[in-house]
Amino acid sequence: MTLRAPALFVGHGSPMNAIEDTPSARFWTEIARRFPKPAAIVVISAHWVTDGVKVLGSAHPKTIHDFGRGFPQALFDVQYPAPGAPELAKRIATLLTDFGAALDDSWGFDHGAWSVLRRMYPDADVPIVQVSLDARRGPQEHHAIAQALAPLRDDNVLILAAGNIVHNLPAFFRTKQLEPWVEAFDRFVTDAAERGDDAAVLSYAARPDARDAAPDWEHFFPVFYALGARHEGEQAAVYNREYEPGISMTAFAYGMPQ
């Protein structure tokens, strides 16, 4: 019988999680042990934003160090040489025909992807396809894209969405205090995920704390890819409630083994 892989959202946070011993890095290592190794992974990262839906079709994607100066050389030296999956990429483009998806070889694995993946699968032995975030679309359309990707899970393809439920870098650098809207907004999203109330999350911008908690749409929208990839009857499991000023590192998943 074919395995059904989970749909997983993770807060990816700083790229330093890739090389430092942090609670989130340890969590990513541990959660990969909770379910069988997938046949492939589809990644939706906050750090690949395009006009139109793009699907990474390269057989040998490059490792992209998409962050500025100020990080140590050791981080720039990281390579994550996992293979691509061109045939899977073509299948994804077909699944997303209604959204005008196109294959793209110009991108690679950005740090939203590889900082997490090198902890989950350090041998870089699982084929990976990234799908971009289309800047022209709103929450409902991103959710619909995720629903179109959901059948891949039945072929043991992991849906991995990487962003942050709460992501406000000015607040992170401004204060050492954990402001109440960090946990409040984070719990609003995860409570809705647990009860299967996607509509509440899709309307997140109506909340008065959304302007503080989720000003960066590209970090929040990966949430919709885990929500939309849920199969009927699946219950969300919430993990790694780690809060920092302006940031939540919370993860949640559907289809995790009991």
N, C-alpha and C positions, 0 to 999 in steps of 0.2 A: 504494500500500500504506500502511495506517495505521501511523504511528510508534508504537513502544512507549516510553513515557517511563520514566526511572529511578525507583527507590525510594531515597530519600536520607535518611540521618540526619545531623544536624549538632549539634555542641555549640554552643549559642547564647551562653552566658556572660553577661557584663555588657551591659546595654542601651547602654553607651557604645560598643560595637562599631558601633552605627548611625551614629555621627558622628565617631569617631576613626579614624585610620589605624593599624590593627592587623593582625597576621598573619592573624587569622581573617576580618576584613573583606575583606582582599585575596583570601583564598582563596574566599570566597563569590562575589565578583565573577568570579574566574577560572573556577570550576567551572561556572557558568552558561553559559560559552562552549564547554563541552565537549560539549554535546548540544543538539539543536534546541529552540527555544523551545516550551514545552508549550502545549497548547490551554487548559489550566486547571491549577490546583494545589489539591490537598487537603492542608491543614496540620493536623498534630497537635502542639500546643504544650503544654509543661509548665505553661503559665499559664492554661489554661482547664480547670478541674476542676469537675465537676458530679455531682449525684446522677442517674444515668441518662445515656444517650448522647444528646448534643445535636448538631445539625447546623445551622450558621449559614446561614440561608436568606435573609438580607437581600440586596437588589440593590445597596445602597450602604453597605457596612459602615463603621462609624466606626473611627477610630484610637484605641486605648485606651492611656493612659499609666499603666500599672499598676505603678508603683514609687513609693517614698516620697520624702520630701524629701532634699536633699543632692546631687541631680543638677542640672546646669546648665540654665538656661532653654532653651538651644538644643535640648536633648533633649525637653523638653515641647512645644517648637514643631514638632517633626517631625509631619508628616501623611503617611500612605501611602494615597492615594485610589484604590487598585485596585478594580475592580468586583467585586461578588459574582457568583454564578452560581446563581440560584434553581432553574433546571431541573436542574442538576447536583445541587444540594442535595436535591431531591426524589428523584432517582435514588439518591443515597447512602442516604437514609432508607429507601428500599425495599430496597436491598441489605442494610441492617442491621435489617430487620424482626424477625429472630429475637432481636435484642438490645434491642428496644423503643425504637429510635431515634426521636427527635422533632425536628421543625424548631424553630428558636429564632432570634428576631430581636433578642434583648436584648444579645447580645455584639457584638464587633467584632474587629479585628485587634489582639491584644495584643503586647507587645514581644518575646515569644518568636517571633512570626511576623514582624512588620514590621522588626525590627532586622536579620534575615537577608534578607528579601525586598527591601528597598530597596537592598541591595548586589547581589543577583542580578538584579533587574529594576527598575532605578531609574526607568524611565518609568511604572511602576505600570500596565502595560497587559495583564497576564494576569489573567483572572478567578480568584478564590480562594474556596474554601469551607473553613472551619475545622470540625473535628470534635473534640468535647471528650473529655477523659479521664474516664471514669466511675469515681468513687471507690469504688464498691461492688464492683468486679470485681478479680480477681486476674490475675497474669501470663498464664495460659493463655487467659482470656477476651479480654484485650486482643490477644493474638496471633491469636485466632480472628477478632476484628473486622478486624484488618489483612488476614487472608486473604480476608475477604469484600470488602474494598476493592481487592484486587490486580487484578481484571479491568479496573478503570478505566485502568490503565496502558496497556492495548492500544488505548485511544482517545486516546493522547498526553496523559494526565493524570498529572502529576508527584505522587508521594506524598512529602511533605516532613515529616519528623518532627524536632522541635526540642526538645532537652533538654540533658542532659550525662551522659555515662557515669559520670563521677565528679563529685559535687556535694556539697561539705561546706563551707558558708559559715563556720561557727565555726572550722574549720581554716584557711580562707583568711585570716581576720582574726587568727588566733592566732599564726601563725608565718610566717616568710619562708623556712623550709626546705621543700624538696620531700620529703615523707615517702614511703617506698618503696611504700606501698599505692596511691598514686595511679597510678603506671605499671603496677604489677602487676595491679590490677583492670581497668584500661583494656585491657591486653593480653590478659587472660583473655577479655574480651568480644569484642574484634576478632579474636582467634585463632579463637574459636568461630564467629564470623560468616564468617570466611574458609573454614572447613571445613564450613559448613552445619550446625553442631551447635546448633540452636535450643534443644534440651532442656537443654543445659548452661546457657544464659543464662536460661532460664525458671526454673531452680533456683538462681539467683544468690545468694539470701538464705542458702543453706546455707554459703556461703564465710565463713570467719572474718573476712575483711577487708571484707565487704559492709557491716557496721555503720558503718565509717569512710567507705568510699568512696561508698556509695549510701544514706544515711539518708533522703533526700528522695525517696520513691517516684515522685512526679509528674515529677521531672526524669529519672529512669531509665526509666520505662515507655515513653516515646516510642521507645526502642530496639526494642521489640517490634513497632512499626508498620513499621519498615524490614525487620526479619527476616521478618515475616509476609507482606509484600507481595512477597517474592522469588518469581520464576518458576523453574520447574524448569530446572536446568542453569546458572543464573546464579552467577557467582563474585563475592564481595564484593571491592571495591576500597577500601582504607583511605587516608585523607588527613588532613593537618593535625594530626599528633600534637604538639600544643602543650600543655604542662603548666604549671600554676601550683600553689602550695600549695592543696590541697583541691579542685582543679578540673582536669578534662581537657576540651580543646576538640576532641577527635578527631571525625572524620566518617567515615562509610563509606556505600557505595552499591552497589546492584545494577543491572545493566543499563546501565552506562556504556559508550559507544562505545570500541572499542579504538583 
